[in-house]
């Protein structure tokens, strides 16, 4: 699973879906990787266009946003240090 940042966006981490697998499968893999990295993941808040999972890594907050309109899943963190930790987790995969 490859991660990337969009230019000028230092709060989100996106995933490239090269194999065109279903969004649910991508989300499940992201959840599995983060759980293995000892992230705390709360039950999702189900919105009309996305599911929001509030999470923690080393006591720092971040969110998993799973869009239900076919745009996949991305991670959001207010703090760049938190996003860097998440980036490292996925670059080890």
PDB file as gemmi writes it, atoms N, CA and C in Angstrom:
CRYST1    1.000    1.000    1.000  90.00  90.00  90.00 P 1                      
ATOM      1  N   UNK A   1       0.852  -1.163   0.000  1.00  0.00           N  
ATOM      2  CA  UNK A   1       0.000   0.000   0.000  1.00  0.00           C  
ATOM      3  C   UNK A   1       0.902   1.231   0.000  1.00  0.00           C  
ATOM      4  N   UNK A   2       0.731   2.072  -0.984  1.00  0.00           N  
ATOM      5  CA  UNK A   2       1.563   3.258  -1.110  1.00  0.00           C  
ATOM      6  C   UNK A   2       0.794   4.486  -0.625  1.00  0.00           C  
ATOM      7  N   UNK A   3       1.466   5.321   0.168  1.00  0.00           N  
ATOM      8  CA  UNK A   3       0.861   6.547   0.675  1.00  0.00           C  
ATOM      9  C   UNK A   3       1.468   7.751  -0.032  1.00  0.00           C  
ATOM     10  N   UNK A   4       0.721   8.843  -0.037  1.00  0.00           N  
ATOM     11  CA  UNK A   4       1.240  10.077  -0.627  1.00  0.00           C  
ATOM     12  C   UNK A   4       0.551  11.285  -0.013  1.00  0.00           C  
ATOM     13  N   UNK A   5       1.186  12.436  -0.182  1.00  0.00           N  
ATOM     14  CA  UNK A   5       0.641  13.724   0.242  1.00  0.00           C  
ATOM     15  C   UNK A   5       0.368  14.547  -1.012  1.00  0.00           C  
ATOM     16  N   UNK A   6      -0.684  15.332  -0.988  1.00  0.00           N  
ATOM     17  CA  UNK A   6      -0.919  16.262  -2.093  1.00  0.00           C  
ATOM     18  C   UNK A   6      -0.158  17.553  -1.790  1.00  0.00           C  
ATOM     19  N   UNK A   7       0.342  18.197  -2.818  1.00  0.00           N  
ATOM     20  CA  UNK A   7       1.087  19.445  -2.639  1.00  0.00           C  
ATOM     21  C   UNK A   7       0.257  20.452  -1.857  1.00  0.00           C  
ATOM     22  N   UNK A   8       0.885  21.046  -0.850  1.00  0.00           N  
ATOM     23  CA  UNK A   8       0.235  22.068  -0.040  1.00  0.00           C  
ATOM     24  C   UNK A   8      -0.706  21.533   1.021  1.00  0.00           C  
ATOM     25  N   UNK A   9      -0.854  20.236   1.122  1.00  0.00           N  
ATOM     26  CA  UNK A   9      -1.753  19.637   2.115  1.00  0.00           C  
ATOM     27  C   UNK A   9      -0.910  18.863   3.125  1.00  0.00           C  
ATOM     28  N   UNK A  10      -0.651  19.479   4.258  1.00  0.00           N  
ATOM     29  CA  UNK A  10       0.190  18.837   5.270  1.00  0.00           C  
ATOM     30  C   UNK A  10      -0.622  18.243   6.416  1.00  0.00           C  
ATOM     31  N   UNK A  11      -1.914  17.999   6.175  1.00  0.00           N  
ATOM     32  CA  UNK A  11      -2.773  17.430   7.211  1.00  0.00           C  
ATOM     33  C   UNK A  11      -3.418  16.109   6.809  1.00  0.00           C  
ATOM     34  N   UNK A  12      -3.206  15.691   5.568  1.00  0.00           N  
ATOM     35  CA  UNK A  12      -3.842  14.457   5.090  1.00  0.00           C  
ATOM     36  C   UNK A  12      -2.820  13.514   4.464  1.00  0.00           C  
ATOM     37  N   UNK A  13      -3.087  12.236   4.637  1.00  0.00           N  
ATOM     38  CA  UNK A  13      -2.269  11.186   4.050  1.00  0.00           C  
ATOM     39  C   UNK A  13      -3.204  10.318   3.210  1.00  0.00           C  
ATOM     40  N   UNK A  14      -2.900  10.209   1.926  1.00  0.00           N  
ATOM     41  CA  UNK A  14      -3.751   9.489   0.984  1.00  0.00           C  
ATOM     42  C   UNK A  14      -3.112   8.162   0.587  1.00  0.00           C  
ATOM     43  N   UNK A  15      -3.925   7.265   0.036  1.00  0.00           N  
ATOM     44  CA  UNK A  15      -3.477   5.939  -0.375  1.00  0.00           C  
ATOM     45  C   UNK A  15      -3.733   5.748  -1.858  1.00  0.00           C  
ATOM     46  N   UNK A  16      -2.749   5.183  -2.557  1.00  0.00           N  
ATOM     47  CA  UNK A  16      -2.930   4.871  -3.969  1.00  0.00           C  
ATOM     48  C   UNK A  16      -3.428   3.447  -4.089  1.00  0.00           C  
ATOM     49  N   UNK A  17      -4.482   3.284  -4.821  1.00  0.00           N  
ATOM     50  CA  UNK A  17      -5.118   1.979  -5.007  1.00  0.00           C  
ATOM     51  C   UNK A  17      -4.766   1.458  -6.404  1.00  0.00           C  
ATOM     52  N   UNK A  18      -3.531   0.974  -6.545  1.00  0.00           N  
ATOM     53  CA  UNK A  18      -3.045   0.506  -7.841  1.00  0.00           C  
ATOM     54  C   UNK A  18      -3.790  -0.719  -8.351  1.00  0.00           C  
ATOM     55  N   UNK A  19      -4.231  -1.561  -7.451  1.00  0.00           N  
ATOM     56  CA  UNK A  19      -4.857  -2.810  -7.872  1.00  0.00           C  
ATOM     57  C   UNK A  19      -6.369  -2.683  -8.081  1.00  0.00           C  
ATOM     58  N   UNK A  20      -6.903  -1.493  -7.917  1.00  0.00           N  
ATOM     59  CA  UNK A  20      -8.332  -1.230  -8.129  1.00  0.00           C  
ATOM     60  C   UNK A  20      -9.218  -2.161  -7.321  1.00  0.00           C  
ATOM     61  N   UNK A  21      -8.821  -2.422  -6.111  1.00  0.00           N  
ATOM     62  CA  UNK A  21      -9.640  -3.268  -5.247  1.00  0.00           C  
ATOM     63  C   UNK A  21     -10.760  -2.433  -4.630  1.00  0.00           C  
ATOM     64  N   UNK A  22     -11.773  -3.073  -4.095  1.00  0.00           N  
ATOM     65  CA  UNK A  22     -12.900  -2.346  -3.508  1.00  0.00           C  
ATOM     66  C   UNK A  22     -12.450  -1.444  -2.346  1.00  0.00           C  
ATOM     67  N   UNK A  23     -13.142  -0.317  -2.198  1.00  0.00           N  
ATOM     68  CA  UNK A  23     -12.807   0.633  -1.136  1.00  0.00           C  
ATOM     69  C   UNK A  23     -12.882   0.003   0.251  1.00  0.00           C  
ATOM     70  N   UNK A  24     -13.847  -0.901   0.445  1.00  0.00           N  
ATOM     71  CA  UNK A  24     -13.993  -1.556   1.748  1.00  0.00           C  
ATOM     72  C   UNK A  24     -12.758  -2.387   2.082  1.00  0.00           C  
ATOM     73  N   UNK A  25     -12.205  -3.032   1.077  1.00  0.00           N  
ATOM     74  CA  UNK A  25     -11.009  -3.850   1.270  1.00  0.00           C  
ATOM     75  C   UNK A  25      -9.809  -2.977   1.634  1.00  0.00           C  
ATOM     76  N   UNK A  26      -9.686  -1.839   0.958  1.00  0.00           N  
ATOM     77  CA  UNK A  26      -8.614  -0.899   1.275  1.00  0.00           C  
ATOM     78  C   UNK A  26      -8.751  -0.396   2.714  1.00  0.00           C  
ATOM     79  N   UNK A  27      -9.968   0.010   3.097  1.00  0.00           N  
ATOM     80  CA  UNK A  27     -10.225   0.477   4.460  1.00  0.00           C  
ATOM     81  C   UNK A  27      -9.863  -0.595   5.487  1.00  0.00           C  
ATOM     82  N   UNK A  28     -10.270  -1.817   5.234  1.00  0.00           N  
ATOM     83  CA  UNK A  28      -9.991  -2.907   6.167  1.00  0.00           C  
ATOM     84  C   UNK A  28      -8.486  -3.129   6.334  1.00  0.00           C  
ATOM     85  N   UNK A  29      -7.742  -3.029   5.245  1.00  0.00           N  
ATOM     86  CA  UNK A  29      -6.294  -3.190   5.347  1.00  0.00           C  
ATOM     87  C   UNK A  29      -5.673  -2.049   6.151  1.00  0.00           C  
ATOM     88  N   UNK A  30      -6.135  -0.835   5.932  1.00  0.00           N  
ATOM     89  CA  UNK A  30      -5.639   0.325   6.689  1.00  0.00           C  
ATOM     90  C   UNK A  30      -5.919   0.135   8.179  1.00  0.00           C  
ATOM     91  N   UNK A  31      -7.130  -0.282   8.509  1.00  0.00           N  
ATOM     92  CA  UNK A  31      -7.479  -0.527   9.912  1.00  0.00           C  
ATOM     93  C   UNK A  31      -6.596  -1.616  10.519  1.00  0.00           C  
ATOM     94  N   UNK A  32      -6.339  -2.671   9.770  1.00  0.00           N  
ATOM     95  CA  UNK A  32      -5.500  -3.773  10.253  1.00  0.00           C  
ATOM     96  C   UNK A  32      -4.069  -3.305  10.506  1.00  0.00           C  
ATOM     97  N   UNK A  33      -3.517  -2.526   9.584  1.00  0.00           N  
ATOM     98  CA  UNK A  33      -2.149  -2.019   9.734  1.00  0.00           C  
ATOM     99  C   UNK A  33      -2.051  -1.104  10.948  1.00  0.00           C  
ATOM    100  N   UNK A  34      -3.013  -0.210  11.105  1.00  0.00           N  
ATOM    101  CA  UNK A  34      -2.982   0.721  12.234  1.00  0.00           C  
ATOM    102  C   UNK A  34      -3.188   0.004  13.569  1.00  0.00           C  
ATOM    103  N   UNK A  35      -4.051  -0.998  13.584  1.00  0.00           N  
ATOM    104  CA  UNK A  35      -4.253  -1.780  14.801  1.00  0.00           C  
ATOM    105  C   UNK A  35      -2.969  -2.527  15.168  1.00  0.00           C  
ATOM    106  N   UNK A  36      -2.291  -3.072  14.175  1.00  0.00           N  
ATOM    107  CA  UNK A  36      -1.020  -3.766  14.416  1.00  0.00           C  
ATOM    108  C   UNK A  36       0.055  -2.820  14.945  1.00  0.00           C  
ATOM    109  N   UNK A  37      -0.060  -1.547  14.582  1.00  0.00           N  
ATOM    110  CA  UNK A  37       0.898  -0.536  15.047  1.00  0.00           C  
ATOM    111  C   UNK A  37       0.484   0.052  16.390  1.00  0.00           C  
ATOM    112  N   UNK A  38      -0.496  -0.577  17.031  1.00  0.00           N  
ATOM    113  CA  UNK A  38      -0.976  -0.206  18.361  1.00  0.00           C  
ATOM    114  C   UNK A  38      -1.673   1.150  18.414  1.00  0.00           C  
ATOM    115  N   UNK A  39      -2.314   1.493  17.327  1.00  0.00           N  
ATOM    116  CA  UNK A  39      -3.161   2.679  17.318  1.00  0.00           C  
ATOM    117  C   UNK A  39      -4.488   2.322  17.973  1.00  0.00           C  
ATOM    118  N   UNK A  40      -5.061   3.268  18.673  1.00  0.00           N  
ATOM    119  CA  UNK A  40      -6.379   3.086  19.263  1.00  0.00           C  
ATOM    120  C   UNK A  40      -7.394   3.626  18.258  1.00  0.00           C  
ATOM    121  N   UNK A  41      -8.343   2.779  17.872  1.00  0.00           N  
ATOM    122  CA  UNK A  41      -9.344   3.149  16.878  1.00  0.00           C  
ATOM    123  C   UNK A  41     -10.724   2.976  17.499  1.00  0.00           C  
ATOM    124  N   UNK A  42     -11.471   4.079  17.564  1.00  0.00           N  
ATOM    125  CA  UNK A  42     -12.816   4.035  18.117  1.00  0.00           C  
ATOM    126  C   UNK A  42     -13.810   3.570  17.063  1.00  0.00           C  
ATOM    127  N   UNK A  43     -15.016   3.225  17.505  1.00  0.00           N  
ATOM    128  CA  UNK A  43     -16.071   2.854  16.565  1.00  0.00           C  
ATOM    129  C   UNK A  43     -16.367   4.052  15.671  1.00  0.00           C  
ATOM    130  N   UNK A  44     -16.723   3.791  14.421  1.00  0.00           N  
ATOM    131  CA  UNK A  44     -16.922   4.913  13.495  1.00  0.00           C  
ATOM    132  C   UNK A  44     -18.207   5.696  13.751  1.00  0.00           C  
ATOM    133  N   UNK A  45     -18.128   6.979  13.429  1.00  0.00           N  
ATOM    134  CA  UNK A  45     -19.303   7.820  13.348  1.00  0.00           C  
ATOM    135  C   UNK A  45     -19.748   7.742  11.894  1.00  0.00           C  
ATOM    136  N   UNK A  46     -20.966   7.307  11.672  1.00  0.00           N  
ATOM    137  CA  UNK A  46     -21.457   7.106  10.314  1.00  0.00           C  
ATOM    138  C   UNK A  46     -22.176   8.362   9.843  1.00  0.00           C  
ATOM    139  N   UNK A  47     -21.553   9.060   8.899  1.00  0.00           N  
ATOM    140  CA  UNK A  47     -22.154  10.255   8.333  1.00  0.00           C  
ATOM    141  C   UNK A  47     -22.844   9.940   7.024  1.00  0.00           C  
ATOM    142  N   UNK A  48     -23.455  10.952   6.406  1.00  0.00           N  
ATOM    143  CA  UNK A  48     -24.174  10.705   5.158  1.00  0.00           C  
ATOM    144  C   UNK A  48     -23.253  10.404   3.967  1.00  0.00           C  
ATOM    145  N   UNK A  49     -22.008  10.909   4.011  1.00  0.00           N  
ATOM    146  CA  UNK A  49     -21.112  10.684   2.871  1.00  0.00           C  
ATOM    147  C   UNK A  49     -19.771  10.082   3.258  1.00  0.00           C  
ATOM    148  N   UNK A  50     -19.552   9.868   4.561  1.00  0.00           N  
ATOM    149  CA  UNK A  50     -18.292   9.248   4.994  1.00  0.00           C  
ATOM    150  C   UNK A  50     -18.450   8.663   6.386  1.00  0.00           C  
ATOM    151  N   UNK A  51     -17.544   7.760   6.721  1.00  0.00           N  
ATOM    152  CA  UNK A  51     -17.437   7.219   8.073  1.00  0.00           C  
ATOM    153  C   UNK A  51     -16.174   7.793   8.683  1.00  0.00           C  
ATOM    154  N   UNK A  52     -16.278   8.285   9.901  1.00  0.00           N  
ATOM    155  CA  UNK A  52     -15.164   8.929  10.590  1.00  0.00           C  
ATOM    156  C   UNK A  52     -14.774   8.104  11.806  1.00  0.00           C  
ATOM    157  N   UNK A  53     -13.504   7.688  11.832  1.00  0.00           N  
ATOM    158  CA  UNK A  53     -12.962   6.946  12.961  1.00  0.00           C  
ATOM    159  C   UNK A  53     -12.007   7.865  13.714  1.00  0.00           C  
ATOM    160  N   UNK A  54     -12.291   8.141  14.983  1.00  0.00           N  
ATOM    161  CA  UNK A  54     -11.348   8.910  15.804  1.00  0.00           C  
ATOM    162  C   UNK A  54     -10.314   7.930  16.335  1.00  0.00           C  
ATOM    163  N   UNK A  55      -9.037   8.354  16.295  1.00  0.00           N  
ATOM    164  CA  UNK A  55      -7.944   7.447  16.630  1.00  0.00           C  
ATOM    165  C   UNK A  55      -6.865   8.163  17.433  1.00  0.00           C  
ATOM    166  N   UNK A  56      -5.983   7.356  18.004  1.00  0.00           N  
ATOM    167  CA  UNK A  56      -4.812   7.873  18.715  1.00  0.00           C  
ATOM    168  C   UNK A  56      -3.604   7.014  18.388  1.00  0.00           C  
ATOM    169  N   UNK A  57      -2.459   7.694  18.291  1.00  0.00           N  
ATOM    170  CA  UNK A  57      -1.173   7.022  18.185  1.00  0.00           C  
ATOM    171  C   UNK A  57      -0.237   7.730  19.150  1.00  0.00           C  
ATOM    172  N   UNK A  58       0.327   6.994  20.088  1.00  0.00           N  
ATOM    173  CA  UNK A  58       1.204   7.566  21.116  1.00  0.00           C  
ATOM    174  C   UNK A  58       0.544   8.760  21.793  1.00  0.00           C  
ATOM    175  N   UNK A  59      -0.763   8.664  22.045  1.00  0.00           N  
ATOM    176  CA  UNK A  59      -1.497   9.724  22.729  1.00  0.00           C  
ATOM    177  C   UNK A  59      -1.879  10.905  21.852  1.00  0.00           C  
ATOM    178  N   UNK A  60      -1.531  10.860  20.580  1.00  0.00           N  
ATOM    179  CA  UNK A  60      -1.833  11.963  19.664  1.00  0.00           C  
ATOM    180  C   UNK A  60      -3.030  11.594  18.792  1.00  0.00           C  
ATOM    181  N   UNK A  61      -3.913  12.562  18.576  1.00  0.00           N  
ATOM    182  CA  UNK A  61      -5.148  12.331  17.830  1.00  0.00           C  
ATOM    183  C   UNK A  61      -4.952  12.379  16.318  1.00  0.00           C  
ATOM    184  N   UNK A  62      -5.709  11.531  15.640  1.00  0.00           N  
ATOM    185  CA  UNK A  62      -5.841  11.593  14.188  1.00  0.00           C  
ATOM    186  C   UNK A  62      -7.161  10.934  13.821  1.00  0.00           C  
ATOM    187  N   UNK A  63      -7.554  11.058  12.577  1.00  0.00           N  
ATOM    188  CA  UNK A  63      -8.814  10.472  12.117  1.00  0.00           C  
ATOM    189  C   UNK A  63      -8.591   9.661  10.856  1.00  0.00           C  
ATOM    190  N   UNK A  64      -9.418   8.628  10.718  1.00  0.00           N  
ATOM    191  CA  UNK A  64      -9.506   7.878   9.476  1.00  0.00           C  
ATOM    192  C   UNK A  64     -10.834   8.289   8.849  1.00  0.00           C  
ATOM    193  N   UNK A  65     -10.788   8.733   7.618  1.00  0.00           N  
ATOM    194  CA  UNK A  65     -12.003   9.107   6.903  1.00  0.00           C  
ATOM    195  C   UNK A  65     -12.181   8.125   5.749  1.00  0.00           C  
ATOM    196  N   UNK A  66     -13.282   7.397   5.799  1.00  0.00           N  
ATOM    197  CA  UNK A  66     -13.626   6.429   4.758  1.00  0.00           C  
ATOM    198  C   UNK A  66     -14.814   7.001   3.994  1.00  0.00           C  
ATOM    199  N   UNK A  67     -14.577   7.442   2.782  1.00  0.00           N  
ATOM    200  CA  UNK A  67     -15.658   8.024   1.997  1.00  0.00           C  
ATOM    201  C   UNK A  67     -16.496   6.913   1.375  1.00  0.00           C  
ATOM    202  N   UNK A  68     -17.788   7.147   1.326  1.00  0.00           N  
ATOM    203  CA  UNK A  68     -18.667   6.118   0.783  1.00  0.00           C  
ATOM    204  C   UNK A  68     -19.090   6.434  -0.649  1.00  0.00           C  
ATOM    205  N   UNK A  69     -18.445   7.443  -1.243  1.00  0.00           N  
ATOM    206  CA  UNK A  69     -18.774   7.821  -2.613  1.00  0.00           C  
ATOM    207  C   UNK A  69     -17.739   7.328  -3.621  1.00  0.00           C  
ATOM    208  N   UNK A  70     -16.854   6.422  -3.175  1.00  0.00           N  
ATOM    209  CA  UNK A  70     -15.893   5.831  -4.094  1.00  0.00           C  
ATOM    210  C   UNK A  70     -14.525   6.487  -4.107  1.00  0.00           C  
ATOM    211  N   UNK A  71     -14.287   7.452  -3.214  1.00  0.00           N  
ATOM    212  CA  UNK A  71     -12.978   8.122  -3.169  1.00  0.00           C  
ATOM    213  C   UNK A  71     -11.990   7.445  -2.228  1.00  0.00           C  
ATOM    214  N   UNK A  72     -12.390   6.353  -1.607  1.00  0.00           N  
ATOM    215  CA  UNK A  72     -11.469   5.606  -0.765  1.00  0.00           C  
ATOM    216  C   UNK A  72     -11.340   6.147   0.645  1.00  0.00           C  
ATOM    217  N   UNK A  73     -10.166   5.924   1.229  1.00  0.00           N  
ATOM    218  CA  UNK A  73      -9.886   6.252   2.615  1.00  0.00           C  
ATOM    219  C   UNK A  73      -8.668   7.153   2.687  1.00  0.00           C  
ATOM    220  N   UNK A  74      -8.671   8.085   3.655  1.00  0.00           N  
ATOM    221  CA  UNK A  74      -7.484   8.874   3.920  1.00  0.00           C  
ATOM    222  C   UNK A  74      -7.385   9.151   5.408  1.00  0.00           C  
ATOM    223  N   UNK A  75      -6.198   9.559   5.840  1.00  0.00           N  
ATOM    224  CA  UNK A  75      -5.946   9.881   7.241  1.00  0.00           C  
ATOM    225  C   UNK A  75      -5.828  11.385   7.385  1.00  0.00           C  
ATOM    226  N   UNK A  76      -6.288  11.913   8.515  1.00  0.00           N  
ATOM    227  CA  UNK A  76      -6.222  13.343   8.790  1.00  0.00           C  
ATOM    228  C   UNK A  76      -5.649  13.555  10.182  1.00  0.00           C  
ATOM    229  N   UNK A  77      -4.702  14.486  10.290  1.00  0.00           N  
ATOM    230  CA  UNK A  77      -4.138  14.866  11.585  1.00  0.00           C  
ATOM    231  C   UNK A  77      -3.816  16.356  11.561  1.00  0.00           C  
ATOM    232  N   UNK A  78      -4.165  17.044  12.638  1.00  0.00           N  
ATOM    233  CA  UNK A  78      -3.844  18.469  12.739  1.00  0.00           C  
ATOM    234  C   UNK A  78      -2.350  18.694  12.894  1.00  0.00           C  
ATOM    235  N   UNK A  79      -1.677  17.739  13.525  1.00  0.00           N  
ATOM    236  CA  UNK A  79      -0.261  17.877  13.857  1.00  0.00           C  
ATOM    237  C   UNK A  79       0.608  17.152  12.822  1.00  0.00           C  
ATOM    238  N   UNK A  80       1.586  17.844  12.276  1.00  0.00           N  
ATOM    239  CA  UNK A  80       2.466  17.242  11.257  1.00  0.00           C  
ATOM    240  C   UNK A  80       3.297  16.095  11.820  1.00  0.00           C  
ATOM    241  N   UNK A  81       3.652  16.166  13.098  1.00  0.00           N  
ATOM    242  CA  UNK A  81       4.419  15.085  13.722  1.00  0.00           C  
ATOM    243  C   UNK A  81       3.611  13.793  13.730  1.00  0.00           C  
ATOM    244  N   UNK A  82       2.335  13.913  14.036  1.00  0.00           N  
ATOM    245  CA  UNK A  82       1.449  12.746  14.028  1.00  0.00           C  
ATOM    246  C   UNK A  82       1.358  12.167  12.627  1.00  0.00           C  
ATOM    247  N   UNK A  83       1.201  13.031  11.646  1.00  0.00           N  
ATOM    248  CA  UNK A  83       1.117  12.568  10.262  1.00  0.00           C  
ATOM    249  C   UNK A  83       2.413  11.886   9.831  1.00  0.00           C  
ATOM    250  N   UNK A  84       3.538  12.397  10.291  1.00  0.00           N  
ATOM    251  CA  UNK A  84       4.832  11.765   9.980  1.00  0.00           C  
ATOM    252  C   UNK A  84       4.913  10.359  10.561  1.00  0.00           C  
ATOM    253  N   UNK A  85       4.409  10.183  11.786  1.00  0.00           N  
ATOM    254  CA  UNK A  85       4.394   8.840  12.393  1.00  0.00           C  
ATOM    255  C   UNK A  85       3.550   7.886  11.563  1.00  0.00           C  
ATOM    256  N   UNK A  86       2.401   8.362  11.125  1.00  0.00           N  
ATOM    257  CA  UNK A  86       1.514   7.526  10.315  1.00  0.00           C  
ATOM    258  C   UNK A  86       2.154   7.192   8.980  1.00  0.00           C  
ATOM    259  N   UNK A  87       2.806   8.167   8.387  1.00  0.00           N  
ATOM    260  CA  UNK A  87       3.521   7.959   7.124  1.00  0.00           C  
ATOM    261  C   UNK A  87       4.569   6.853   7.286  1.00  0.00           C  
ATOM    262  N   UNK A  88       5.305   6.890   8.378  1.00  0.00           N  
ATOM    263  CA  UNK A  88       6.324   5.873   8.649  1.00  0.00           C  
ATOM    264  C   UNK A  88       5.728   4.478   8.771  1.00  0.00           C  
ATOM    265  N   UNK A  89       4.586   4.378   9.426  1.00  0.00           N  
ATOM    266  CA  UNK A  89       3.920   3.073   9.597  1.00  0.00           C  
ATOM    267  C   UNK A  89       3.645   2.443   8.229  1.00  0.00           C  
ATOM    268  N   UNK A  90       3.120   3.234   7.308  1.00  0.00           N  
ATOM    269  CA  UNK A  90       2.746   2.681   6.007  1.00  0.00           C  
ATOM    270  C   UNK A  90       3.938   2.514   5.087  1.00  0.00           C  
ATOM    271  N   UNK A  91       5.005   3.237   5.313  1.00  0.00           N  
ATOM    272  CA  UNK A  91       6.209   3.057   4.498  1.00  0.00           C  
ATOM    273  C   UNK A  91       7.025   1.842   4.932  1.00  0.00           C  
ATOM    274  N   UNK A  92       6.686   1.284   6.095  1.00  0.00           N  
ATOM    275  CA  UNK A  92       7.334   0.043   6.546  1.00  0.00           C  
ATOM    276  C   UNK A  92       6.675  -1.182   5.932  1.00  0.00           C  
ATOM    277  N   UNK A  93       5.452  -1.025   5.452  1.00  0.00           N  
ATOM    278  CA  UNK A  93       4.697  -2.149   4.890  1.00  0.00           C  
ATOM    279  C   UNK A  93       5.297  -2.612   3.584  1.00  0.00           C  
TER     280      UNK A  93                                                      
END                                                                             
